[in-house]
Every structure is written in C-alpha cells, then in structure tokens.
Amino acid sequence: MLDVDFVRSQYDTFSGDYADWALFENAGGSAIPRQVLDPFRDFLAHYKVQPYAPYAPAQHAGEAMDAGYRVIAGLLGADEDEITIGPSTTLNTYVLAQAVRPLLRAGDEIIVTNQDHEANIGCWRRLEADGAVLLEWGIDPRTGELDVADLARLISPRTRLVCFTLCSNIVGSIHDVRTITALVRDAGALSVGDGVSFAPHRLLDVRDSGLDFYCFSTYKTFAPHAGVMWGRAESLAALPHQGHFFNRDLPHYRMNPTGPMHAEIGALGGLAAYFETLHAHHGGGQGTLREKANAMFELFSEHETQLAETLLAYLRSRDDVRIVGRDSAVDGARAATIAFTVDGHASRDVAAALAAHRIGCSSGHFYAFRCVEALGIDPADGVVRVSMVHYNTMAEVERLIDALERLR
C-alpha cells in the first residue's frame, strides 16, 4: 500500500502556512516535492544565466536542462529528440496546429470532441478558415461519455487528424487510447492526445499508445509550470519547423517558436529523484526510471481509486446531487477527478462554503466549456470539481464529506 504519510513528508506544502487545508484542486495545479522544488530554486538563485555558454554557471545550467529533457523522455519511453517543452499545453497545441495548417487541403477533415479542454479544440477549429472541415465527436449529454463507435462512424478517407483527450478534466473517464489510435491509424490519419488530466494519474508509454502527438502540463504533474509535447519522430519530420530558421536542426526548438524556459526545464530533472525516493521507500529494487515510476503510479492509482470511491459512494447516496460521469470508481477506468452539481445551489456557492471549512476546491467550466454546455449545465456557473492525486488522504476525503453533509 502507498505510504501517504511518507509521500506528504516530501512536500513543504503540507507543513507550511496552509497545512491544515485539504487541497482538492490538483487538476488545476499540483504541489511540488522538494526533489523538484530545490533544483528550481537553485537554478534561479545560483546559475540563472544563458545556458550552454563556455563559462561554468552556464555549463551548469545547460546540464540541468539536459537532465530535464532526459528525465521527461525516460518517463515517456521516448527519444529526447522527440520532446518539446514550451510554456503550456495550450500554446504547444496551438503551435502544432499552425504546423499542420499548410499541409491541409480544402475538404480535409479534422475530428475533435466536445469533451476536451478548449486547448485541444479551439486551435483546430480555427483551421476551418483554411478550408478544413471540422467534425465533432460528441458526448452523451446524459453521461458525458464518448463512444468509440461514434468515432468510427465519423472517420472517412478524408480524415487527416483526430484530436481527443485521454481523460476528461470534467467527466474523469480514462479512454482506451490504443483502440482509438488504431482506428485513426487504419484511416491513414494522425492522432493528437491531450494528456493533461491523464498524466497526474497514469504514466503513458507513448510508443505503445499509437499516438502521433501527446501533450501534458508539468505544473499538474508535480513540477513547475511548463508544457510537454512529444511527437513521434516520423510525424514530427513531416511538419514544417515552427522555430527560428537557424534552429531548424535543433530538436527541442523545431516546434518551439519561443525561447526555452530554462529554470522550469532544469527542475524537471528532479522528478527522477522524487520517483526513485518513493520507489526505494516502498521496497522497490533495481530498474530503469520508467520502471520505477510506473511501479509508483500503480500504487498511486490504487490509492486514488479508494479515495474516489469513498467520495462517489457518498455523492450517489444523495438524491440532490448530480455526478458527472461514472458514479463509481474502477482502477484504470476513472481518474479521481469528480465533478458534480447540487440541486438548488449554485456551484460557486458550494465551493465557497467548502472553503469556510478549509477545503480547497473550485467551480466553473474549467476550460471545458463545450462539455459542460453539452451536459445541459450552465457554463457560467458550471460544476463543483474535486480533483485528487496520490498525496491526498482518506482523512481529507472524510472531512470533505462531513462538510458537504453540514451544508445539506
């Protein structure tokens, strides 16, 4: 079992000014363990210079950045040359859409969902101005779920791109990525997977996934604010570079028109120490970084499923609560991201009332405006969202349930 007390001991967050708060908005941004926070501070404090220059601090900065790229590639099972790290997933996806733009011909079809965060919808819909035809893979308005059979009916010989989320930040269901990408690949199209709400809970093997592009945000995966984009080597090679012309042969710059985020990238190397520390504490043996991290994510998932099921069991016992998505937690099928509404109460009021009990969660559409609207919920108020990760505790969930019961 996951030793949650040991996990929490790696974070300053749980011993600081807000140590008595239960933080349930991890889908909006996670805490950062000391293994990642310390190198971030060190970079900013001691060698915040232009990396890779011939003098010692610059060499140190470059080595830290190299380690960041190396660790992210190792966790994903990717080659370092396939990794771009930009300011955010939203911007990375936007840049990717601009790279795809000149390759499209009038009538080419792009399939998007109405379940995704807008980052993986809006940038593709903009391509309609260039003649692309946008088709929507829509959710069931009652359950919020996507049906792969609906996607199969949308795919045609004109399909060039299918863009979908691996896990909705509202509905919480984890999709069968390999089944989806097999359909896309058989059609000769490319696939773009948004993993922002998936990556905090599961470690993806990008090669095995069948995806052509995979994006996620490091500030939701226990690190500073940055966005990671992996592209399969042959898929990247087919796209025009988006960086400065003189950087066209530099892998980390081809799809990044901005300067790299030095300290943020350098801090990512600390994720290796974090997973290795947890792995050793839980009796793990030798192995690659990915093997160690994957073993920990298995423990994370089991723990998060228990937390999610405890909350869902309470919510489904109330006839005044609408749970968005599945009303029970199954390991590997539903993330511990739970959205709900309470009859007769604005979601913003519920979140504010919980804050009075030192419970941190929020309300709204969480940039999944189209999903909330399709569910028949007013996006102006949206849903209450409770998002948990591996450092949350059962005691915190019980506090949340007690507070919700008091608010009844």
C-alpha positions as CSV (number, residue, x, y, z in Angstrom):
1,M,0.0,0.0,0.0
2,L,1.1,3.6,-0.6
3,D,2.6,5.2,2.5
4,V,0.8,8.5,2.1
5,D,2.5,10.0,5.2
6,F,5.9,9.4,3.7
7,V,4.7,10.9,0.4
8,R,3.5,14.0,2.1
9,S,6.7,14.4,4.0
10,Q,8.4,15.1,0.7
11,Y,6.3,18.3,0.3
12,D,6.7,21.7,2.1
13,T,3.1,22.3,1.2
14,F,1.8,20.0,3.9
15,S,3.8,21.6,6.7
16,G,3.5,25.3,5.8
17,D,1.0,28.1,6.4
18,Y,-1.8,26.1,4.8
19,A,-1.0,22.7,6.2
20,D,-4.5,22.5,7.7
21,W,-6.2,22.9,4.4
22,A,-7.4,19.9,2.3
23,L,-6.4,20.7,-1.2
24,F,-8.7,19.2,-3.8
25,E,-7.9,21.3,-6.9
26,N,-4.9,19.3,-8.2
27,A,-6.3,19.2,-11.7
28,G,-5.7,22.9,-11.7
29,G,-2.2,22.6,-10.4
30,S,-0.4,20.2,-8.1
31,A,2.0,20.7,-5.2
32,I,5.8,20.3,-5.9
33,P,8.0,17.9,-3.9
34,R,11.3,19.2,-2.6
35,Q,13.2,16.9,-5.1
36,V,11.8,19.2,-7.8
37,L,11.5,22.5,-5.9
38,D,15.1,22.6,-4.7
39,P,16.7,22.4,-8.1
40,F,14.2,25.0,-9.3
41,R,15.2,27.4,-6.5
42,D,18.9,26.6,-7.1
43,F,18.7,27.4,-10.8
44,L,17.0,30.8,-10.1
45,A,19.3,31.6,-7.2
46,H,22.7,30.5,-8.4
47,Y,23.0,30.0,-12.1
48,K,20.2,31.9,-13.8
49,V,22.3,32.7,-16.9
50,Q,22.1,31.8,-20.6
51,P,22.7,28.1,-20.7
52,Y,25.4,26.3,-22.7
53,A,27.9,29.2,-22.9
54,P,31.5,28.2,-22.2
55,Y,31.7,29.6,-18.6
56,A,30.9,27.4,-15.5
57,P,27.5,28.7,-14.4
58,A,26.2,28.4,-18.0
59,Q,27.5,24.9,-18.3
60,H,25.8,24.0,-15.0
61,A,22.5,25.5,-16.4
62,G,22.8,23.6,-19.6
63,E,23.5,20.3,-17.8
64,A,20.4,20.9,-15.6
65,M,18.3,21.4,-18.8
66,D,19.7,18.4,-20.5
67,A,18.7,16.4,-17.4
68,G,15.2,17.7,-17.6
69,Y,14.8,16.7,-21.2
70,R,16.4,13.3,-20.4
71,V,14.0,12.6,-17.5
72,I,10.9,13.5,-19.3
73,A,11.9,11.3,-22.3
74,G,12.7,8.5,-20.0
75,L,9.4,8.7,-18.2
76,L,7.5,8.6,-21.5
77,G,9.6,5.9,-23.2
78,A,10.6,8.4,-25.8
79,D,13.8,9.7,-27.5
80,E,15.0,13.0,-26.2
81,D,14.9,14.5,-29.7
82,E,11.1,13.9,-29.8
83,I,10.5,16.2,-26.8
84,T,9.5,19.9,-27.0
85,I,9.0,21.8,-23.7
86,G,7.1,25.1,-24.1
87,P,5.2,27.4,-21.8
88,S,1.9,25.4,-21.7
89,T,0.0,22.7,-23.3
90,T,-2.4,25.3,-24.8
91,L,0.4,27.0,-26.6
92,N,2.1,23.8,-27.6
93,T,-1.1,22.6,-29.2
94,Y,-1.6,25.9,-30.9
95,V,1.8,25.8,-32.4
96,L,1.2,22.2,-33.6
97,A,-2.0,23.4,-35.3
98,Q,0.0,26.1,-37.1
99,A,2.4,23.5,-38.3
100,V,-0.4,21.3,-39.6
101,R,-2.1,24.2,-41.3
102,P,-0.1,24.4,-44.6
103,L,-0.4,20.6,-45.1
104,L,-4.2,20.7,-45.3
105,R,-6.3,20.9,-48.5
106,A,-9.8,22.2,-48.8
107,G,-12.2,19.5,-47.7
108,D,-9.7,17.7,-45.4
109,E,-11.4,16.6,-42.3
110,I,-10.4,17.1,-38.6
111,I,-12.2,15.4,-35.8
112,V,-12.4,17.0,-32.4
113,T,-14.5,16.2,-29.4
114,N,-16.7,18.4,-27.3
115,Q,-15.4,16.7,-24.1
116,D,-11.9,18.2,-24.3
117,H,-10.3,21.2,-22.7
118,E,-10.6,24.0,-25.2
119,A,-6.8,23.8,-25.8
120,N,-7.4,20.7,-27.9
121,I,-10.5,22.0,-29.7
122,G,-10.2,25.7,-30.4
123,C,-6.8,25.7,-32.2
124,W,-8.1,23.0,-34.6
125,R,-11.5,24.8,-35.2
126,R,-9.5,27.8,-36.4
127,L,-8.3,25.8,-39.4
128,E,-11.8,25.9,-40.8
129,A,-10.8,29.3,-42.2
130,D,-8.3,27.5,-44.4
131,G,-10.9,25.1,-45.8
132,A,-10.7,22.2,-43.3
133,V,-13.9,20.5,-42.4
134,L,-14.3,20.1,-38.6
135,L,-16.4,17.2,-37.4
136,E,-17.4,16.8,-33.7
137,W,-17.2,13.5,-31.8
138,G,-19.9,14.4,-29.3
139,I,-20.5,13.2,-25.8
140,D,-23.7,11.5,-24.5
141,P,-25.4,14.5,-22.9
142,R,-26.6,12.4,-20.0
143,T,-23.4,10.6,-19.1
144,G,-20.7,12.9,-20.6
145,E,-19.0,9.8,-22.1
146,L,-17.6,9.4,-25.6
147,D,-18.5,6.3,-27.6
148,V,-15.7,4.9,-29.8
149,A,-18.4,3.6,-32.2
150,D,-19.4,7.2,-32.9
151,L,-15.8,8.0,-33.8
152,A,-15.7,5.0,-36.2
153,R,-18.7,6.4,-38.0
154,L,-17.1,9.8,-38.3
155,I,-13.8,8.6,-39.7
156,S,-13.6,8.7,-43.5
157,P,-11.0,8.6,-46.3
158,R,-10.8,12.4,-45.9
159,T,-9.9,12.3,-42.2
160,R,-6.4,13.8,-41.6
161,L,-6.4,14.4,-37.9
162,V,-8.2,13.1,-34.8
163,C,-7.8,15.2,-31.6
164,F,-9.0,13.8,-28.3
165,T,-8.4,13.8,-24.6
166,L,-7.0,10.7,-22.8
167,C,-9.0,11.7,-19.7
168,S,-11.6,14.5,-19.4
169,N,-11.0,17.1,-16.8
170,I,-14.7,17.1,-16.1
171,V,-16.0,13.6,-16.7
172,G,-13.0,11.8,-15.4
173,S,-13.2,8.7,-17.6
174,I,-9.9,7.3,-18.9
175,H,-10.2,6.4,-22.6
176,D,-8.9,3.3,-24.3
177,V,-6.2,5.2,-26.2
178,R,-4.9,2.2,-28.2
179,T,-8.4,1.4,-29.6
180,I,-8.9,5.0,-30.7
181,T,-5.5,5.3,-32.3
182,A,-5.8,2.0,-34.1
183,L,-8.9,3.4,-35.8
184,V,-7.1,6.6,-36.7
185,R,-4.0,4.8,-38.0
186,D,-6.1,2.5,-40.1
187,A,-7.6,5.6,-41.8
188,G,-4.1,6.9,-42.5
189,A,-4.7,9.9,-40.2
190,L,-2.7,11.5,-37.4
191,S,-3.8,11.5,-33.7
192,V,-3.2,14.2,-31.1
193,G,-3.8,13.2,-27.5
194,D,-4.3,15.7,-24.7
195,G,-2.9,14.0,-21.5
196,V,-3.2,17.0,-19.1
197,S,-5.8,15.3,-16.9
198,F,-4.4,11.8,-17.5
199,A,-0.7,12.4,-16.7
200,P,-1.1,13.1,-13.0
201,H,-2.6,9.6,-12.5
202,R,-1.0,7.3,-15.1
203,L,2.3,7.0,-17.0
204,L,1.8,6.7,-20.7
205,D,4.1,4.6,-22.9
206,V,4.0,6.9,-25.9
207,R,5.3,4.4,-28.4
208,D,2.8,1.8,-27.4
209,S,0.0,4.3,-27.3
210,G,-0.3,4.6,-31.1
211,L,-0.4,8.4,-30.8
212,D,1.4,10.7,-33.1
213,F,1.5,13.6,-30.6
214,Y,1.0,13.7,-26.8
215,C,0.8,16.8,-24.7
216,F,0.6,17.4,-20.9
217,S,1.4,20.1,-18.4
218,T,4.2,19.7,-15.8
219,Y,2.5,22.0,-13.3
220,K,-0.2,19.4,-12.9
221,T,2.4,16.6,-12.6
222,F,4.4,17.8,-9.5
223,A,6.7,20.3,-11.2
224,P,6.8,24.0,-12.2
225,H,4.7,25.5,-15.0
226,A,5.6,24.1,-18.4
227,G,4.0,22.1,-21.2
228,V,5.5,18.9,-22.7
229,M,4.8,17.8,-26.3
230,W,6.0,14.5,-27.5
231,G,5.9,13.9,-31.3
232,R,6.6,10.6,-33.0
233,A,9.8,11.1,-34.9
234,E,8.3,10.4,-38.4
235,S,5.3,12.6,-37.6
236,L,7.4,15.5,-36.5
237,A,9.6,15.1,-39.6
238,A,6.5,15.6,-41.8
239,L,5.8,19.0,-40.3
240,P,7.4,22.4,-41.1
241,H,9.5,23.7,-38.3
242,Q,8.0,26.5,-36.2
243,G,11.1,27.9,-34.5
244,H,13.7,30.4,-35.9
245,F,15.1,29.3,-39.2
246,F,18.6,28.9,-37.9
247,N,17.3,26.5,-35.2
248,R,15.6,24.2,-37.7
249,D,18.0,21.3,-36.9
250,L,17.8,21.6,-33.1
251,P,15.2,19.0,-32.0
252,H,13.9,20.8,-28.9
253,Y,13.4,24.1,-30.9
254,R,11.8,22.8,-34.1
255,M,8.3,23.1,-32.6
256,N,9.0,25.8,-30.2
257,P,9.0,29.4,-31.5
258,T,9.8,30.8,-28.1
259,G,12.9,30.6,-26.0
260,P,13.1,27.6,-23.7
261,M,12.1,28.0,-20.1
262,H,15.5,27.4,-18.6
263,A,14.8,27.0,-14.8
264,E,11.5,25.1,-15.4
265,I,13.1,22.6,-17.7
266,G,16.1,22.3,-15.3
267,A,13.8,21.5,-12.4
268,L,12.2,18.6,-14.3
269,G,15.3,16.5,-13.7
270,G,14.2,16.4,-10.0
271,L,11.2,14.2,-10.9
272,A,13.7,11.3,-11.2
273,A,14.8,11.8,-7.6
274,Y,11.2,12.0,-6.4
275,F,10.1,8.8,-8.0
276,E,13.3,7.0,-7.0
277,T,12.8,8.1,-3.4
278,L,9.3,6.8,-3.3
279,H,10.2,3.6,-5.0
280,A,13.1,2.9,-2.6
281,H,10.9,3.6,0.4
282,H,8.2,1.2,-0.9
283,G,10.8,-1.6,-1.2
284,G,11.5,-1.3,-4.9
285,G,14.5,-2.9,-6.5
286,Q,16.6,-2.1,-9.5
287,G,15.2,-0.9,-12.7
288,T,15.0,2.0,-15.2
289,L,13.5,5.3,-14.2
290,R,10.4,4.5,-16.2
291,E,10.0,1.1,-14.4
292,K,10.4,2.7,-11.0
293,A,8.0,5.5,-11.8
294,N,5.5,3.1,-13.3
295,A,5.5,0.9,-10.2
296,M,4.7,4.0,-8.2
297,F,1.9,5.1,-10.5
298,E,0.3,1.7,-9.9
299,L,0.3,2.4,-6.2
300,F,-0.9,5.9,-6.8
301,S,-3.8,4.6,-8.9
302,E,-4.9,2.1,-6.3
303,H,-4.9,4.7,-3.6
304,E,-6.7,7.3,-5.7
305,T,-9.4,4.8,-6.6
306,Q,-10.1,4.2,-2.9
307,L,-10.4,7.9,-2.3
308,A,-12.6,8.4,-5.3
309,E,-14.9,5.6,-4.5
310,T,-15.4,6.8,-0.9
311,L,-16.5,10.2,-2.2
312,L,-18.6,8.8,-5.0
313,A,-20.4,6.5,-2.6
314,Y,-21.4,9.4,-0.5
315,L,-22.4,11.6,-3.5
316,R,-24.5,8.8,-5.1
317,S,-26.4,8.4,-1.7
318,R,-27.8,11.9,-2.1
319,D,-30.8,12.4,-4.4
320,D,-30.0,16.1,-4.7
321,V,-26.6,15.6,-6.3
322,R,-25.8,15.0,-10.0
323,I,-22.5,13.2,-10.5
324,V,-20.9,13.9,-13.9
325,G,-19.6,10.7,-15.4
326,R,-19.4,7.3,-13.8
327,D,-20.8,7.2,-10.3
328,S,-18.3,4.5,-9.1
329,A,-14.5,4.3,-9.3
330,V,-12.8,1.5,-11.1
331,D,-9.0,1.4,-11.1
332,G,-7.7,2.4,-14.6
333,A,-11.2,3.4,-15.8
334,R,-11.9,6.6,-13.9
335,A,-9.5,9.2,-12.6
336,A,-10.0,10.7,-9.1
337,T,-11.4,13.9,-10.7
338,I,-15.0,14.2,-9.7
339,A,-17.4,16.9,-10.9
340,F,-20.9,17.3,-9.5
341,T,-23.8,19.8,-9.1
342,V,-26.1,20.2,-6.1
343,D,-29.8,20.8,-6.8
344,G,-30.9,24.3,-5.7
345,H,-27.4,25.6,-5.1
346,A,-25.0,27.4,-7.4
347,S,-21.8,25.6,-7.8
348,R,-19.8,28.7,-6.9
349,D,-21.7,28.9,-3.6
350,V,-20.9,25.3,-2.8
351,A,-17.2,25.8,-3.4
352,A,-17.2,29.0,-1.3
353,A,-19.0,27.2,1.6
354,L,-16.4,24.4,1.5
355,A,-13.7,27.0,1.7
356,A,-15.1,28.1,5.0
357,H,-14.2,24.6,6.2
358,R,-10.7,24.9,4.9
359,I,-11.4,22.7,1.9
360,G,-9.9,23.9,-1.3
361,C,-11.8,23.2,-4.5
362,S,-13.4,25.3,-7.1
363,S,-16.3,25.6,-9.6
364,G,-16.8,26.6,-13.2
365,H,-16.3,25.0,-16.6
366,F,-12.5,24.6,-16.2
367,Y,-12.0,25.4,-19.9
368,A,-14.2,22.5,-20.9
369,F,-16.9,25.0,-21.8
370,R,-18.4,22.8,-24.6
371,C,-18.5,19.7,-22.4
372,V,-20.3,21.5,-19.6
373,E,-22.8,23.1,-22.0
374,A,-23.5,19.7,-23.7
375,L,-24.3,18.2,-20.3
376,G,-27.1,20.8,-20.0
377,I,-25.3,22.7,-17.3
378,D,-24.9,26.5,-17.4
379,P,-21.2,27.1,-18.1
380,A,-21.4,30.5,-16.3
381,D,-21.7,28.6,-13.0
382,G,-20.5,25.1,-14.1
383,V,-19.8,22.3,-11.7
384,V,-18.1,21.7,-8.4
385,R,-14.9,19.8,-9.1
386,V,-12.9,17.8,-6.6
387,S,-9.6,16.5,-8.0
388,M,-7.4,14.2,-6.0
389,V,-3.9,12.8,-6.5
390,H,-1.7,10.4,-4.6
391,Y,-0.8,12.7,-1.8
392,N,-4.4,13.3,-0.8
393,T,-5.6,11.3,2.2
394,M,-8.7,9.4,3.3
395,A,-9.0,11.7,6.3
396,E,-9.2,14.7,3.9
397,V,-12.0,12.9,1.9
398,E,-13.9,12.3,5.2
399,R,-13.5,16.0,6.1
400,L,-15.0,16.9,2.7
401,I,-17.9,14.5,3.1
402,D,-18.5,15.9,6.6
403,A,-18.5,19.4,5.2
404,L,-20.9,18.5,2.4
405,E,-23.2,16.9,4.9
406,R,-23.2,20.0,7.1
407,L,-24.0,22.1,4.0
408,R,-27.0,20.0,3.3
